[in-house]
């Protein structure tokens, strides 16, 4: 939607260098503007059919529409289930289609898959064959980044291959080969659509933020991020006060990391929050006029944590993790000017925060939830959900309910009120690392081996 305004502004810029207008010509342009402006306004404000167009849905908010079921499982409130290949990318949904990616360990091929959102029928599968498969973490996958869509095309990124674009019928539109990121945990950050651009956080030995024209894949700008090589955070688009920005959380293993904000127009640095701990993984979220992000300190692998719990406890007691809220309008370092609040408790390791109903929700391993007043950071409540385990999936919400999935395959449903109220714990038949999607009251959940679509009876 925002790209319509951008194209309109680009057209106006072109008029600055045009020859002087006659009175009749000026009148004609004025009439044309009066006729066209309602159409532009409609394009900006008409959201169109509900969709879940990228990682964490519309604008990376994690908020869907309708009323998904509270209770569901392998044999309850299931619209359909389809077997899918290996991968941990999250489903995206648009115009009756679900997109995700797969990795075939036997052929070393990486695939983009399109599924009918109503029936679960496979519509098409398109594969690429990289010359080399990147190294990934033991729980990771070469098919980890989530696709993005603008409603006409789907865009996918594979660290082992690069960027690829298909139309909704599976016809290749363009591809852009990129070097291996050489990221020790593998490429995880997902591309996002922002105006006319597709933006990618390419993290590894060659680290940069890349903005390409989503129509043909050509570079519009490329910004060096070598100071933050090993990051895993998906960018987030923030439009405020007539400004278009891309915010990215840094995540190298060195101290003094940053959350950086860049201009969408040319990729230049605008402002940053400095002095953050290493290993930023989650995606920032926008809401209530603020930007929120979680900056965890170094965490141990689950196996090492279990093998040496005393060392883990000491490490976590001395870390500098924090959850931060940032006000818009800053320039250069904003630590002393635009931090609305910062808290050390309730920082998730991987899972992203959720802004919903004026509160900020974060989930830690072990099934611990923290709910804060989003404007002040004041704790509303904290407690255990009763679903232990590790949490790599991020929370999503719809219908005044919050959905959070554990690695063990339990999707917990919370009431989005001022008290901790667990409505259901729904055990599925496999592990969950991907983040669910919600469209029109239907909940799409990717497990290790399949993709579910759940819906309450009234939404069938």
Secondary structure, DSSP 8 states (H G I E B T S, - for coil): -HHHHHHHHHHHHHHTTS----HHHHHHHHHHHHHHHHHHHHHHH---S--B-STTSGGG--B--S---SS-BTTBSEEEEEE--B-----EEETTEEEEEEEETTTTEEEEEEEETTT--EEEEEEEE-SS-----TT--TT-S--EE-SSEEEEEETTTEEEEEETTS-EEEEEE------TT------EEETTEEEEEE-SSS-EEEEEETTT--EEEEEE-GGG-S-----EEEEETTEEEEEEE---SSSSEEEEEEETTT--EEEEEEEE-S---S--EEETTEEEEEE------HHHHHHTHHHHHHHHHT---EEEEEES---EE-TTTSEEEEESTT--SSS--EEETTEEEEEETTTEEEEEETTT--EEEEEE-S--S---S--EEETTEEEEE-TTSEEEEEE-SSS--EEEEEE-SS---S--EEETTEEEEE-SSEEEEEE-GGG-
